[in-house]
Amino acid sequence: MIDIRDVIIEYGRGARAVLAVDGISLRVEPGESLALIGPSGCGKTTLLFSVAGLVRPRNGGIEVGGENVTGPRREIALILQNAGLLPWKTVWQNANLSLLLSKEYPRKTAASVLEELGLAGVKGRFPVELSEGMKRRVGIARALSMSPSVMLMDEPLASLDTLTKERIQDLFLQLWRDRAFSLVLVTHDIEEAAFLGQRIAVLTERPARVKRTVENPGVGDLHYRETAEFAGIVGQLREALEG
Amino acid sequence: MSGKRASRQWLKSLQDRPYVWHIFRYVLAIAVLLLVWWAASEIVEHVKGRAFLPNPLRAIAEMRRLGPTLFRNFWVSAWRLVTAMLIAFSLGYPLGLLIGHERRLDQLISPMIYIIYPIPQVAFILILFLIFGLGNPVKVAIVASALFFQILVSARGAAKQIELEHITSVLAAGASRWQVYWHVVLPATLPSILTSLRVSVGLGMAFLYIAETTGAFDPRRGGLGSFIDSNIYSGAQAFAGIMAMALLGLALYILIELIERIVCRWKHVSRRSS
């Protein structure tokens, strides 16, 4: 479970301090998915980074699995905007980065994750040799390598073409259903939020506050995009963002 | 026509084999330079009435005649230059990365560096001679002190340009401070540092020449600089030394190129795939 309580995050100090997040409280139950949507630069990524333990809030607290988050943890995986792959490491090294850092020998699970994501044949390649879609898959493989209970995604599919984007959204959905991790997705893509977030928090311009929360119980079906319910949620989100 | 086509095919078959093509280009470059040199020496002789600029054939003949002496001096210079480069690299690189990556350290140290950096190190040459005395250490110190700043400044610049995303991704994966250096800062800056080392070859060579020709009374000075200096009035011999210097530079460039192909393999893969 993720418990975010009255979190206030500031960048910089003293007179030059900039308020990025202003008193947000949210809860995500185990196996639940939450999407955070808001205008660019509103502070949603900052909030996500604080859950990942990369940014410390000025006020309030964040608990994951009943423990305060004070730094990065094994059970919390983060997928970054451009997959965050290191150009000088091969697909295999990138996918097993967390294991390499903790000096553990890459386990069989890592190999099976690569296989599952269709990357077994490109293990020895460097990121620059891969298509954008494949790079995102390597990012996913890295996140899955530690079998996390919490998956955080920061605009994971930005700048992808529509078809590749939808294919990877389907993959996210399947992985989330199969592995039952808690998912927090930061996006500015309304349809992505509606397809993956059981609950969608619409955030204000900076400093980020929760403007409105939209319940989206239909999430979980690969054909959800074609339903009237989905179109309704998209309409509600658009209205909330514009209003 | 068919001759033209045949030569085009021959050129293409060379280009298909990258290493052969690489060597071919260097051989061609040497041939062109020798030709230009030969033409220049002819022109000078014609205009001035005397062969001030010896022609390349005479210089090559001198190189062969002076073989063992030249070879000994070549190794002395090579040893000095490589030692100086290694010292400058092993001090300047880590320090440059540290101040480029740690903001507080940067604020503290960078002003000092930018005050000292523009001063030509040659200005300290007398002091260095007084501190280190005659012999090898002073020559290595002169070259190393010049290259140190060159490498330091480019390492700092390269460390500042590291993409934040790469650092965030290893931090999120649980990296310690030193792991960030090992897995991101070091590999991300290697390509620019190797470029800086290439620049250092030329700069180092110039400083080595100054170091080897200063202190005419030094009986142990040796090296290609001192060889050229003591044969400065017998043109062909001096030019044999100059050619040996060019070969030393070329050998170092090739060495750095090979190192780059090994340690920055990902860069060359990208070139191939694009």
Interface residues (C-beta under 8 A of the other chain):
Chain A: F49 A52 L54 P72 R73 R74 A77 L78 L80 Q81 N82 G84 L85 L86 P87 W88 K89 L97 S98 L100 L101 S102 R125 F126 V128 E129 R142
Chain B: E165 H166 T168 S169 V170 L171 A172 A173 G174 A175 S176 Q179 H183 V184 P187 A188 C264 R265 W266 V269 S270 S273 S274
